[in-house]
Amino acid sequence: MTDLPTSSYPALLVGLPVLMATISLFFKSRGNAVAGLIGCLLTGGLGIVSFAEVTQRGTLIHILGGWKPPLGILLRMDSLAALFIGITAVVGILISLYAWWYFSSRKVSDGKFTLFWSLWLFLWAGLNGLFLSNDLFNLYVTIEVITITAVALAVLSGRTVALFAGLRYLLAAITGSMAYLLGVALLYGSTGTLDLGLMGQALEPGATATFSLIIITLGLMIKKAAFPFHFWLPPAHSSALAPVSAILSALVVKGAFYIMLRLWTEVFGVSLSYAAGQLIGFTGAVAVIWGAWQALLQTNLKMLVAYSSISQMGYLLMAFPLLILAPGVASGSADWLAPAWTGMAYQVMAHAFAKSSLFLSAGIIVFALGHDRIESLRDLVAWKPMTAMAIGIAGVSLIGLPPSGGFMAKWMLLKGIFLSGQWWWAPAVLLGSLLTAGYVFMLLRLAFAPAREKIAFRPVPHILQVCALLLALGSFLIVLPSENLIQFLGGTESFGTGIESIMEGGVHGNE
C-alpha cells in the first residue's frame, strides 16, 4: 500500500473545505456567503482535478505526518473513492450555485441562514474525509462530522416540523453511531489494528468477527435509512430547505453505504456467508417496492421525492448478494462481478444527479407558490417549462428508461443478477421501475394538465431552474463515458483483493 504514488490531493480535499468554512465564520451577511461560495467552487474544482489525477496515475495515498500505519493515518484515493469524490464535486458545485441565488433572492442571507455555508463546507470536508479514510476510527470521526452538520442543516429553517424531524434524525444517527463504535472496539481488540488493509489480513473467522459484522452493518443501515430503519428520512429531508434536501438525499446518505461497501469487500470476507448477502438484498428489494409505493400515495412533492430516495437507495443494497457466490456457481467464473459493480456505480451517480434535481425543482415550486402540494403542478409546463423538463428528465432516469444513467444502472444490475443465477431479484427491480413510472407519470400528467384557476406565483430566478435542469441532464450524460468508467472502476489494486476476499467468504458460506 505504501509503495503507491503519494499525492497532496487527499489532504487538500479535507483541509481546503475546513479552511474555507472557518474563514467564512469570520464574515457576516454577504461576506459570509461570498467566502462560502468561493470555498465550494474551490473544493468542487479540486475534487474534479483529483478524479482526473487518479484516472492518470491510479491509486493515490497521503501519509499524514509521515507516520505509516498502523501508528499513523493513511489517506487512500482509489477509483471507488475518486468516483464518490468526483460525483460529490459536480453535484456540490451546482447545489452551491443554486443555494447562492436561492438565499440571496429570498433576502435571508443576512440572518440565521448564513450558517448554511460553513456547515455545508464542513459537511463536504467530512464526506471527502470519509471517502479517503483507510481506518475504522477515522471513518467513525468523519461520519460523525457528517451527521452533526447534516442535522444542523436540516433544522436550519427553524420551523417546528423541521426541529422535530431533526431531533428524530439525530437520535437515529446516534444509535447507529453507537452500534458502529461497538463493532469497531471489538475488531480492534481482536486484530490490534484499525487500518482496513491490515485488519482484513488479521481478522479470523469466529464469533467476534461475525458479531462485529452484524452490529456494524446494523448501525450503518440505520444511518443510511435502509428499510426498516428509514423512519427518520422522509420528515428530515422533506422539511429542510431545498438546497439542504438535495445535499442530504444526493450525497449524505451515501456516506454510510460507502463505509458498508468498503468493509464488506475489504475486511469482513472471512465472516460473510451466502445468507448474509441474501438478507441485505432482501431489505433492499423491500425498500425498492415499499418506498416507491409510499411515494405514489403522497400529496406533497418533497415528501414524494423523499420516499423515492428510500426506494432508489434500495437498489444499492440489492447488489450486495451479487458479491457473494451463489450456490452452484464456480468460484472461477465470476462474470457477474463486473456488472454488479458497474450497476452499483451507475446507481450512485444517477441517483445523485436525479434526486438533487428533483429536490431543487421542488424548491423552485415552493419558492414560487409558497407550498409544494402536488396538485399545484398543474400547467407547470406553461409557467415553468424548464422546471417541468428537469422533473421529466430526472424522472426518466429514476424509472430506468434508456438512454439514462438509471437505465445503465438497472440494466447492469439485472445482468449481474442473471449471470449469478439469482434470478429472484429481477421481479423486484422491474416492479420498482413500474411503481416509479407511476409517480413520475403522475407528476408529468399534472404538469401538462390545464390549471383550474389562475396561478399567482412569485418570480423565480432563472439560474435556479438552470441548476436543476443541468443536474437532471447529468443523469443522462454519465452514460457517455460508460466504457472508460467500467475500465476505471476495475483498475484499482484494492479491487482485486476485496473481490477475492468476498469470493472466499462466499465459497465458505456455501459449503
N, C-alpha and C positions, 0 to 999 in steps of 0.2 A: 504493500500500500504506500509506504513512504518513498518508494522508488518512482512513483508517478510524478509528472511535472508539477511544480509548485507555481502558485499564482497569488497575487494580492486581491484578485477579484472576489473570492469568497469573503474575505474580511471586509472589503469595501461594501459589499452587498448588505452587510449588517450594520457597519459603522456609519455609512453615509445617511441612511434614514434616521438613525438615532441622533446624529449630529444636527440634521436639519429640523427634526422635531424639537430638540432642545432650543435651537436658535429661535424657532417660531414662538416659543413661550415668552420670549423677551419683548414681543411686539403685541400691540392691541389692534383690534379692528382690521383695517385694510392691510397694514403691515404684516399682521399675523397670516392673513390669507395669502398674501404675495409670497412670503417666505415658505409657507406650506406648499403652495402650488409649485414653486421652483424646486423644492425638495422632492416632490412627487415626480416631476418631469425628469430630474436628475437620476432618481432611483430607478424609474422605469427605463430610462435610456441605458443605465448601467446594466440592468437585467438583460436587455436585448443584446448588448455588446458581449456580456458574459456567455449568453447562449451561443452566440456566433463563435466565441473563442473555444467552447467545448466541442463544437462541430469540427473545428480545425485541428485541435490538439488532443482531444479525448479528455478523459477524466482529469480534473484539476484538484489539487489539495492545497491547504494552507495550515501550517502547524503554528498555533498561537504561542508566542513567547519562545519558540524554538524547542519546546519540550514535547517529545514524541509520546504517543500512547504507550502504556496505559497511564503514565503520570500526567501527560499533557493532553491538550484538546486539539483534535484534528477536524478541520472542516473539509468536507468532500463534495465536489460538484461533478457528478457523473451525468450520463444522459438523462436519467429519470429526474434528478434534481434540476438539471438545466431546463427540462421541459416545463416543470412546475414553475420555476422562476421566470421563464420566458412568458408563459401564459399570464402569470400574475403581473408582469411588467406591462404587457399590452393592454389587458383589461383594466389594470390600475391607472394607466395614463388616461384612458377615455373616461373612466369614472371620475377621476380628479378634475378633468376639464368640465365635465357635466356639473360637478359639485361647485366649481368656481362660479359659473353663471347661475346655478340654482340658488345658492345662498346670496349672491350679490343682487339678483333680481328680486328676491323676497325681502331685501333690506334687513337681513338678520346677521350680517357679517360683523356688526359691532356689538352683538350680545353674547349670550351663552354659547352660541353655535361656533364661536371662534375656536373652541376646544376641538372641533372636528379635525382640523389639520394636524395638530400634534398627535392626537390619538390615532389617526389614520396612518401617520408615518411610523409611530411606534408599533402599530399592528403589522405594517408592511415589513419592518425590521424583524419582527417575530416570525412572520411567515418565511422570509428568506433564511433566517437562522434555523428554523425547523427543517427546511429542505436541505440545508447544508450540514446539519449536525450528524455526527457519526458515533455518538454515545447516548445511552439511555437517559442519563440525568440532564444533559443539555436539551434533549428532546422534551423532557418534562418542563424545564425552565422556559423554553420557547413557547410551548403550547399554553403555559400559564400566562405569559405575556399577551399572547393572542386572546385568551379568554377574558382577561381583565379589561383590555382595551375594547374588545368586541362588545362586552356588556355595557361599558361606559358609552360607547357609540349608540347602542340600541336604545338607551334611555335618554339620549341627548335631546329629544324633542320636549321632554318634561311632562308629557301627557300622562294621565293616571294609568291608562291602559298600557302604555309603554313601560312605566315603572313596575307594574305588576308582572308584565311579561319578562322584563329584565331580571327581576328577582328570581323568577322561576328558572330562567336561563342560568343565572349564577349558581343556584342550588344544584341544578343538574350537572353543571360543569365541575363544581367542587366534588360532588360524588364520583364523577368519572375520574377526576384527578387523584383522589384518594385510592381508588381501585388500581389505577395505573402505578402509583408510587409504591403500593404494597407489592405489586408484582416485580417492580424494579429492585426493591430491597431483597426479595427472595432470590432473584437472579444474581445479584451482586454477592450475596452470601454464599451462593452455590459455585460461582465461577471466579470470584475475586477480581472481576473487571467490569467496566461499563461500556467499553468500546464494542461496537456491533460486530466487527470482524473477529476480534479475539474471543468475544462471548460465543459467537456461532461455532468456533472451533472447540471451546472448552465445555460447552453445555452438553450434559449427558442425559440420556433418556431416564425418566423417573417421575416420581410424584411431584417433586419440586418444579421441574420443567413443565409438566402438564398443568399444574395449578397456576403457575405464572402465566402460561399461555391463556388460560381461561379468564383469569382476573384482569389481565392487561387488555385482552380483546374486549371484555365486557366494558371496562372503563372507556376505551376508545369508541365503542359503539354508542355509548351514552353521549360522548362529546360530538360524535358525528351525527347524532339524531337519527340513528338507524332504527328501523322497526324492531321491537316495540318501544323504543326509548325516544320516540320522536315528539313527545307531548309538548316540549318546550319550544320547538322550532316555529310552527305556524304563527303563534301570537308574537314571538320576538321579532321575526322577520317582517311580518305584515304591519306591525305598529311602529316600526322605525322609519326614519326619514328615507326618502328614495335612494340617495347615494349610499346610505348605510345598508339598506336592504340588499342592494346589489353586491356590496362588499361581502356581507355575511353569507349570502346564498352562493355567489360565484366562487369565492375564494376561501373563506374561513372554514367552512365545513369540510373542505378537502384536506385540511391540516391533519386531522385525526385519521382520515383514510390513508394519507401518505405514510404516517407512522406505522399503521397496521400493516400496510403493504410491505414496508421495509422489514419489519420484524418477522412476518411470515416467510419472507423469501431469504432472509439472511441470518436469522437467529433460531427460529423455532422449528427448523426442518426435522430435528430428531423427535419432536413431540407431535407433529401433525399426523393426522390419520384421514382416511377417506371420509369417515363420519364427520370429522370437524369441518372439512370443506363443504360437505353436503348441508350441514346445519347453517353455515354462513350463507350459502347460496339460497337456502330456503327463506331466511329472513329477508334477503334481497328481493326474491321473487314476490313475497307477500307485500313488501314495500312498494314494488313497481305497480302492482294491481290496486292495492288499497289506497295508496297516495293519489293515483290517477282518478279513482272512483270518488274520493273525497273532493278532489279539485272540481269534478263535474257538478258537485252539489253546492258549491259556494256562490254567494251573491255579491261578493266584493272581489275586485280584481287582484289586489295584493295577497289576499288570503288564498285565492286560487293558485297564484304563482308559487306561494309558499308550500302548499301541499304538492304541487308539481315537483318541487325540489326533492321532497321525500321520495317520490316515485322515481325520478331520474337518477338520484344517487343510489337507488336500489340496484340499478344495472351494474354498478361498480362491484357490489358485493357478489353478484351472480358470476363474476369472473373468477372468484376465489376457488370454487370447486374444480375449475379447469386447471388450476395449478397443482392439483393432487391427481395422481394416476387413477383413472377409472378401472374398475375390475375388468380383467381380461385384456387390457391394453399393455403391450410390451413396453418396457422402460426405454428401449432404444428407439421407439418410433413416436417421439413427442411432437408430431406435426401440428398439434393443436395449440402449442405454447405460443408460437409467434402470433397467430390470430387473436389469442386471448389477450396478450399484452398490447397488441395494436388496438383492439377494440376498447380496452380499458383506457388507453392513452387518448383515443379519439372521443370517448365519452367524457373524460375530464375536460378536454378542450371545448367540445361542442356545448356541454352544459355551462361552462364558464361564460362563453360568449352569449349564448341564447338566453340564459337566465338573467344575466346582468342587463341585457337589452330589455327584457320584459319588465323587470323591476323599474328601470329608468323610464320606460314607456308609461308604466302605472304612475310614476311620479309626475309625468307630464299631465296626465289626466287629473290627478289631484291638484296640481298647480293651476290648471285651467278652470276646474269646476269646484274645487274645494272638497271633493269626495271621490271615491273610487268604485262606486256601485257599478256592477257590470252592465246594468240596464242603460247607464249613461253613455255607453259606447255607440249607441245608435247614431248613424250618419257620421261616424268618425272619419270615414274616407273623404267626406266633403270638407269638414272643418279642421282636420289634422291628418292629411293624407300621408305624410312622411311617418307619423307615429303608427298609423294603420299598417303601413308597409313593414315597419320594424316588427310589429306584433306578428304579422303574417309570416315573414321570413324566419323569425326566431321560432315560431310555432311549427313550421315545416321541419326544422332541424330537430325539435323535440319529438315530433312524430317519428322521424327517421325516414323521410322521403328523400330520394335522390334528387340532386347531387350534393346533399348537405353533409356536414360532418357527423350529424346524428345518424344518417344512413350508413356511413362508413363504420361508425361505432357498432351499430346493431348488426350490420352485415358480418363484420369480422367476429363479433361475439357469437352469432349463430353458426358461423363456420367453425369456430373452435368447439362449440357445443356438439356439433355432429361429428367432427373428426375425433373427439374424445369419447364418443359413444354415449354421452349423457344427454340424449335427445329430450328427456323430460323437462329440461329448462326452456326449450323452444316455445311451448304454448304461452308461458309467462311473458316472454319477450314480445310475442305477437299480440297477445291480449293487452299488454301495456301500451303498445303503439296504437291499437284501436281505441282504447279509452282516452289516450292523449289526443288523438284525432277528434274525439267527441268534444272535448272542451276547447280545443283550438278552433274548430269549425263553428262552435257556438259563438266564440268571440268575433270571428270574421263575419258570420251571418248578421250579427248586430251592427258591425261596422258598416255594412252595406245597406242596412235597413233604414228606411226614412225615419226621421225624428218625429215624435208625436207632438212636440211643441218646439217653439223657437229656443235654441240653445244660447244661453248667455254665458260666455266663457271669458276668462281673463287672458290677455295676450301672453303667449309663451315665447321666450327667446328661441330663435331659430336654431342656435347651436345645441340646445338640449335635444332637439329632435335629430340633429345630425349625429350626435354621440350615440344615441340609442340605435339609429339605423346602421352606423358603422359596426357596432358590436354585433348586430344581427347578421350583417354581411360577413363578418369574421367567421361565423359558424359555417359558412359555405366556402370561404377562401382557404380554410385549413385543409381542404381536400386536395388542393393543387399540388402541394409538395408531399403527397402521401408516400410515394416510393422512397424518397430521401428520408422521410421521417421514420419509416419502418426500419430502414437500414441503420439509422442513427440510434434508435432505441435498442437495437441488438448489438451495439458496438461497445458496451462498457465491460470492463474487467469484472465488475461485481455481478453482472447479469448472469454469467455462466455459473458462478459459484452459487448464487441464490437458487437458480433453477435446479442445479444438481442436488442441492440440499432438499428442496421441495420434493423432487422426484424420489430421492431416497426415503424421505418421510412417507410419501405416498405408497411406495412399494412395501415399506414396513407395515403400514396400516392395513394393507390389503391381504397380507399373508395370513 
